[in-house]
Structures are given as structure tokens and as C-alpha cells.
Amino acid sequence: MIDRPQALARIRESYEVHPAVAIEGPRQCGKTTLARTLAADAPEVTFFDLESPADLQKLASPEQTLRPLRGLVVIDEAQRVPELFPVLRVLLDRPDVPARFLLTGSASPELVRGLSESLAGRIGIIDLAGFDLAETGPDSLIPLWSRGGFPRSFLAANDRASLAWRLDFVRTFLERDLPQLGITVPAATLRRFWTMIAHYHGQTWNAAEFSRSLGADEKTARRYLDILAGAFMVRVLPPWFENLGKRQVKAPKLYVRDTGLLHALLGLGSFEELQGHPKLGASWEGFVIEQLITLLDTRDTYYWGTHNGAELDFMTVWAGKRHGFEVKYADAPGTTKSMHTALADLGLAHLWVVYPGEKRYNLADKITVVPAREIPALVTTLKSGTVLHA
């Protein structure tokens, strides 16, 4: 069991603004455990698990069941009963709401539509992924990268058990979970597409190339991408572009969000096998970027590139300032022409080079090399408005 204090704090902060909170995230990432942890501290709790036939029956008449409740009301896997959302809107619009509602759910058209159409302005949304470095601690950097952040994969007794869990997860997700979310694409087809993305991990989206490989049209390839991105399996990182007088890349980059699943799709069962694989650098890049996005807790994230070869792996805007990140799997990264170009053209407040080593050092004015194990501390300083150099 690993505590998740940051996630709990985000939920409690959201309750200061909204009478309801929804925890969104992939299956098996710890949403239910987090909800039960929160419920353990509440004086009065009613818990509905909508994967339970008995609880589904209780909510056959949702307004009659939910209206008299007080305290914390948890509705797990809320997307299974889409007719709940209009009822919740009515309950949340009461002058003095006597209950606080906590919804959890995996991505689905019903969940997204329910939150955006019925509950907009009434509910706070918390994105939850697997474990991050702040939760596992910096000494767990390598196993977190190798196994990924899904709790049962990360906490498995050994690498073999971890890989077995991930392979089972992939199969169950494609054969059971997606059909339950209303997705009718054949499991074998979507697995093939997902594996293709694993091999393109860290590269720009090319709809024509994917569609040719699938033997389908570009619209179909884009639909498959939207399915996996909407289910939190794939990260579509948008490009940053502005009027710079340069031809800039405008296609998004693709990453398998959990590196444990990436390695399973690539057939890699251990860190030793990963070290000899051509996607080693790309895997490290995706891992660091996902850690940054999770800990920054922002959707204001991009990459940048020009057709002349200048690029920046990751950029975010925080407190009105642009911060850039380069990710290098190297013993002692140095400066590159591309770094200086990005720093000047994008007007970055600072550029950070994240690597797997142990020492922080400055490369140039506004360019600092920082160990990946320090990402949680670095994010804390960015959020506080303080930039610490070597």
C-alpha cells in the first residue's frame, strides 16, 4: 500500500469549490482505493459500486435513492448508469446540498458527455494516473520506469509477475473493458494498432502511414487513436507553434502513457531487456514527460519542433512563464544548438535537461541539467515561483 497524499489533497481542495468531484483515470489505476481512503475519514458514508448487481438495483430509481442521503456519497464506475447525471444535476442544484458526491469512472462517451453536458460547473474533475515519483520515492525510479505506475504491476513480487499482470491487463482491457464502454472495434485490430503506437512511441502522428499499415482509411486510424487516448492509454502531446518565421511541426507526438504497458507491448519483461532495446531513449523520454505532466497537474503542455531540426521535448506555461524540458538518457548531457534555438525563439524562462544521473549542474545561463529523481522537488519549486539552479 502506497499513500497518495497529493491526490487526496487535490480532491479536498476541489470540494472547497464544488459539491461533487469526479476521479477520472484508466482501469486499475487506484481510483476505488483512493475513494475508500477518502471515505474512511468521513463521519457518514454511502458507497455504491456499480459493478455490483445489488448496488445497480439500488440505483434503479436514482433520485429516490440519492435525495435523502447525507455525508459523503461515493458512486464507483459511474459511467455504467448514464441516467445518473441528469439526476445529480438536480440534486446538486438544491440550495443547501446535504451531501457531497464522489464519482469515479474510466473514460467512456457516457462519462464524458455526462460530466460536460449535465454537470458542467457543478463538479470538479481530478485526473488520476498510476503511481508517480512523489508517491513511490526517488529510490524507486528504475522499477517505476520499467514496470509502470499501475499499482498491481509496480507492487508485484518480481518482474515476471509484473509482466504477467500487464499482459493480462492489455487483454482484459481490449476484450472486456472497451466493449463495456460501448467500443465495438475488434480486440485484435485495436491491439495491433496499440502495438504500432508502441513502436512509434515518441514520434509524430502520421495518419497516412498508420492507415496504410492497418489497411484502413485515415479517418478510421484517427478513430482508433481517439479511443486509446480517451481511455487514458495513449498520450497525444500537441505541438506548440506561433509566428516565428520558421516552418514548424504541427502534428502531435504519440506516447504510450504508462511505460510498463509500453514495455509489455514491446515484449520487454525486465529493465535489463529494456537497456538493449532501440526504444530505450524514447521510453525514457515518455516516462519523464508523463511524470512532469502528472506532478504539474496541468493540461497546458506541448512539444515544439521546426522542419530545420530544432526541437524541444516538452514545454509548459506556468504562472505566465514558459518552461522548457529536454529529456536525455545520457551520463552527462551537454548543450546543443537546438537547446539555444528553443531558448531564444520561445522566450523560455528556463530550460531543464532531465537525465538519469545523480548530480545537478548548469550548462549555460538558463540551462540546467537535473536528475530525474529530483522531478518532484523541481515541480514544487516551479509551482512556488522559485527557480533553483545548481
C-alpha positions in Angstrom: 0.0 0.0 0.0 1.4 3.4 -1.0 -0.1 6.6 0.3 -1.3 9.2 -2.2 -1.5 12.4 -0.2 -1.2 14.7 -3.2 -4.3 13.2 -4.9 -6.3 13.3 -1.7 -5.3 17.0 -1.2 -6.5 17.8 -4.7 -9.9 16.2 -4.0 -10.3 18.1 -0.8 -9.3 21.3 -2.5 -11.9 20.7 -5.2 -14.6 20.2 -2.5 -14.0 23.8 -1.4 -15.4 24.9 -4.8 -17.8 22.1 -5.8 -20.3 19.9 -4.1 -19.2 16.9 -6.2 -15.9 15.6 -7.5 -15.2 13.0 -10.3 -12.0 11.0 -10.3 -11.1 10.0 -13.9 -8.4 7.6 -14.9 -7.7 4.2 -16.5 -8.9 1.0 -15.1 -6.9 -0.4 -12.2 -5.0 2.9 -11.5 -6.3 3.1 -7.9 -9.4 5.2 -8.2 -11.5 2.9 -6.0 -8.8 2.6 -3.4 -8.4 6.4 -3.3 -12.2 6.8 -2.9 -12.2 4.3 0.0 -9.3 6.1 1.6 -11.2 9.4 1.5 -14.4 7.7 2.7 -12.5 6.2 5.8 -12.1 9.8 7.2 -15.8 10.8 6.6 -18.2 10.5 9.5 -21.1 9.4 7.3 -20.6 7.5 4.0 -22.8 5.7 1.5 -20.9 3.7 -1.1 -22.3 2.4 -4.4 -20.2 0.0 -6.6 -21.9 0.0 -9.9 -20.1 -3.2 -10.9 -22.2 -4.9 -8.2 -25.7 -6.0 -9.3 -27.1 -5.3 -5.9 -25.9 -1.6 -6.0 -27.1 -1.3 -9.5 -30.5 -2.4 -8.4 -30.5 0.2 -5.5 -30.0 2.9 -8.1 -32.8 1.7 -10.4 -34.7 4.8 -9.2 -31.7 7.1 -8.6 -33.4 10.2 -7.4 -35.5 8.4 -4.8 -32.3 6.6 -3.5 -29.9 9.6 -3.6 -32.1 12.5 -2.5 -32.3 11.7 1.3 -28.6 10.8 1.7 -26.3 12.9 3.8 -22.5 13.0 4.2 -20.2 11.5 1.5 -21.8 9.6 -1.3 -19.4 7.6 -3.4 -20.5 6.2 -6.8 -17.9 3.9 -8.2 -17.8 3.3 -12.0 -20.5 6.0 -12.6 -20.4 5.7 -16.3 -22.3 2.4 -16.0 -25.5 4.3 -15.3 -25.5 7.4 -17.6 -29.0 8.3 -16.5 -27.5 9.3 -13.1 -26.0 12.5 -14.5 -29.3 14.5 -15.0 -30.5 13.3 -11.6 -27.2 14.5 -10.0 -27.6 17.9 -11.6 -31.0 18.3 -9.9 -29.6 17.2 -6.6 -26.5 19.4 -6.8 -28.7 22.5 -7.6 -30.5 22.3 -4.3 -29.9 25.5 -2.2 -28.2 23.6 0.6 -26.8 20.4 -0.7 -26.7 18.0 2.3 -24.3 15.5 0.7 -21.0 15.6 -1.1 -20.8 13.3 -4.1 -17.6 11.5 -5.2 -17.8 9.8 -8.6 -15.1 7.5 -10.1 -15.0 6.4 -13.7 -13.0 5.2 -16.6 -13.3 7.1 -19.8 -16.4 6.5 -21.9 -18.7 8.5 -24.1 -21.3 8.4 -21.4 -19.0 9.7 -18.7 -17.5 12.5 -20.8 -21.0 13.5 -22.0 -22.5 13.3 -18.5 -19.7 15.5 -17.0 -19.6 18.1 -19.8 -23.3 18.4 -20.5 -25.2 17.6 -17.3 -22.7 18.5 -14.6 -20.6 21.4 -16.1 -19.9 24.0 -13.4 -21.1 21.7 -10.6 -18.3 19.1 -10.4 -14.6 19.2 -10.1 -12.6 16.7 -12.2 -9.4 15.1 -10.9 -7.3 13.1 -13.3 -5.6 10.1 -11.7 -2.8 8.0 -13.2 -0.8 5.3 -11.7 1.9 5.9 -9.0 4.3 8.8 -9.6 7.8 9.6 -8.3 6.4 11.7 -5.5 4.4 8.7 -4.2 7.0 5.9 -4.7 10.0 8.0 -3.7 13.1 8.7 -5.8 14.8 5.3 -5.0 12.0 3.6 -7.0 12.9 5.5 -10.2 14.0 2.4 -12.2 11.3 0.0 -11.2 8.6 2.7 -11.7 10.0 3.4 -15.2 10.4 -0.3 -16.0 7.1 -1.7 -14.6 5.0 1.4 -14.9 2.7 3.0 -12.3 -0.3 0.7 -12.2 -0.3 -0.4 -8.5 -0.5 -4.2 -9.1 2.3 -4.0 -11.7 4.6 -1.8 -9.6 4.0 -3.7 -6.4 4.3 -7.2 -7.9 6.6 -9.7 -6.2 9.0 -9.8 -9.2 9.4 -8.8 -12.8 7.8 -11.9 -14.2 4.7 -11.4 -12.1 4.6 -7.7 -13.0 4.8 -8.5 -16.8 2.1 -11.2 -16.5 -0.2 -8.7 -14.8 0.4 -6.2 -17.6 -0.2 -8.7 -20.4 -3.4 -9.8 -18.7 -4.4 -6.1 -18.3 -3.9 -5.5 -22.0 -6.1 -8.4 -23.0 -8.8 -7.7 -20.5 -8.9 -4.0 -21.4 -9.3 -4.8 -25.1 -11.7 -7.8 -24.8 -13.9 -6.7 -21.8 -13.4 -3.2 -20.7 -13.7 -1.4 -24.0 -16.8 -3.3 -25.1 -18.4 -2.3 -21.8 -17.7 1.3 -22.6 -19.6 0.9 -25.9 -16.5 0.4 -28.1 -17.1 -2.2 -30.8 -13.7 -2.3 -32.6 -12.4 -5.9 -32.7 -9.9 -6.5 -29.9 -7.3 -8.0 -32.3 -7.4 -4.9 -34.5 -7.1 -2.4 -31.7 -4.2 -4.4 -30.1 -2.4 -4.3 -33.5 -2.9 -0.5 -33.6 -1.8 -0.1 -30.0 1.4 -2.1 -30.7 2.1 0.1 -33.7 1.9 3.1 -31.4 4.3 1.4 -29.0 6.8 1.2 -31.9 6.1 4.8 -32.8 6.4 5.9 -29.2 7.9 9.4 -29.1 7.3 10.1 -32.8 4.9 12.4 -34.6 1.5 11.2 -35.7 1.3 10.3 -39.4 -2.2 9.3 -40.2 -1.4 8.1 -43.7 1.3 5.8 -42.5 -0.9 4.3 -39.8 -3.8 3.8 -42.2 -1.7 2.1 -44.8 -0.3 -0.3 -42.2 -3.9 -1.0 -41.0 -5.3 -1.3 -44.4 -7.9 1.3 -43.5 -8.6 4.9 -44.2 -7.1 7.8 -42.2 -10.5 8.5 -40.5 -10.5 5.0 -39.1 -6.9 5.3 -37.9 -7.8 8.6 -36.2 -10.8 7.0 -34.5 -8.7 4.2 -33.1 -6.2 6.8 -31.7 -9.1 8.8 -30.1 -10.3 5.6 -28.4 -7.0 4.8 -26.8 -6.3 8.4 -25.9 -9.8 8.8 -24.4 -9.2 5.7 -22.3 -6.0 7.1 -20.9 -3.8 4.6 -22.7 -2.1 6.9 -25.1 -0.8 10.5 -24.7 -1.3 12.8 -27.7 1.1 15.7 -27.0 0.1 18.7 -29.0 2.7 20.9 -30.8 3.3 24.5 -29.9 3.5 26.8 -32.8 3.5 30.6 -33.3 4.5 33.1 -35.9 8.3 32.8 -35.7 9.1 33.0 -39.4 10.0 29.3 -39.4 8.3 26.2 -40.7 7.1 24.4 -37.5 5.9 20.9 -37.0 2.1 20.8 -36.5 1.5 17.1 -36.0 1.1 15.8 -32.4 3.5 13.4 -30.8 2.4 10.0 -29.5 3.3 8.2 -26.3 2.0 5.1 -24.5 1.2 6.8 -21.2 2.3 4.0 -18.9 5.8 2.8 -19.7 5.1 -0.6 -18.1 2.4 -1.1 -20.7 4.7 0.2 -23.4 7.4 -2.4 -22.4 4.8 -5.2 -22.3 3.6 -4.3 -25.9 7.2 -4.3 -27.0 7.8 -7.7 -25.3 10.2 -6.4 -22.7 10.0 -8.2 -19.4 12.8 -6.5 -17.3 14.9 -3.5 -17.1 17.9 -5.4 -18.4 15.9 -6.2 -21.6 14.9 -2.6 -21.9 18.5 -1.4 -21.8 19.3 -3.3 -25.0 16.2 -2.2 -26.9 16.2 0.6 -29.7 13.3 2.3 -27.9 15.3 2.8 -24.7 15.7 6.6 -25.2 12.1 7.1 -26.4 10.8 5.1 -23.4 12.9 7.3 -21.0 11.5 10.5 -22.7 7.9 9.3 -22.4 8.4 8.4 -18.7 9.9 11.8 -17.8 7.2 13.7 -19.7 4.4 11.7 -18.0 5.9 12.4 -14.6 6.1 16.1 -15.3 2.5 16.2 -16.6 1.2 14.3 -13.6 3.0 16.3 -11.0 2.4 19.6 -12.6 -1.3 18.7 -12.7 -1.8 20.8 -15.8 -3.1 20.3 -19.4 -1.1 23.2 -20.7 1.6 21.0 -22.1 3.3 20.9 -25.5 6.3 19.9 -27.5 8.0 22.1 -30.2 9.8 21.4 -33.4 10.8 23.0 -36.7 11.4 21.4 -40.1 15.0 22.6 -39.8 15.6 20.2 -36.9 15.3 22.4 -33.9 13.1 20.9 -31.2 12.1 20.9 -27.6 10.8 17.7 -26.0 8.3 19.3 -23.6 7.1 22.8 -22.7 4.6 24.1 -20.2 3.3 27.5 -19.3 3.3 28.2 -15.6 2.3 31.5 -13.9 2.6 33.1 -17.3 6.2 31.9 -18.0 7.3 29.3 -20.4 9.5 26.5 -19.1 11.2 24.0 -21.4 12.4 20.5 -20.8 14.8 18.3 -22.8 15.0 14.6 -21.8 18.3 12.8 -22.3 19.3 9.3 -21.5 23.0 10.0 -21.1 25.6 10.1 -18.4 26.5 13.8 -18.7 24.3 15.7 -21.2 25.8 18.8 -22.8 24.4 21.8 -24.7 23.1 21.6 -28.2 22.3 24.2 -30.9 18.7 23.1 -30.6 18.6 24.0 -26.9 19.8 27.5 -27.6 17.4 27.9 -30.5 14.4 26.8 -28.4 15.5 29.1 -25.5 15.7 32.1 -27.8 12.8 31.5 -30.2 10.3 30.5 -27.5 11.4 33.0 -24.9 11.8 30.3 -22.2 12.2 31.4 -18.6 14.4 28.3 -18.1 15.3 25.1 -19.9 15.8 22.0 -17.9 17.7 18.9 -19.2 16.4 15.8 -17.3 18.7 12.8 -17.2 19.1 9.6 -15.1 22.2 10.7 -13.3 22.8 11.9 -9.7 24.2 15.5 -10.0 22.6 18.8 -10.9 24.7 21.3 -12.8 24.4 24.3 -15.0 25.2 24.1 -18.7 24.7 27.8 -19.6 22.6 30.8 -18.5 19.0 29.5 -18.1 20.0 25.9 -19.0 20.3 23.4 -16.1 20.8 19.6 -16.0 18.7 18.0 -13.3 18.4 14.3 -12.2 15.1 12.7 -12.9 14.9 11.7 -9.2 14.5 15.4 -8.4 11.4 15.9 -10.6 9.0 16.2 -7.6 11.2 18.8 -6.0 11.7 20.7 -9.3 7.9 20.8 -9.8 7.4 22.1 -6.3 9.8 25.0 -7.0 8.1 25.8 -10.3 4.7 25.9 -8.6 6.1 28.2 -5.9 7.6 30.6 -8.4 11.1 29.9 -7.3 13.7 28.6 -9.7 16.6 26.8 -8.1 19.9 26.5 -10.1 22.8 24.2 -9.5 
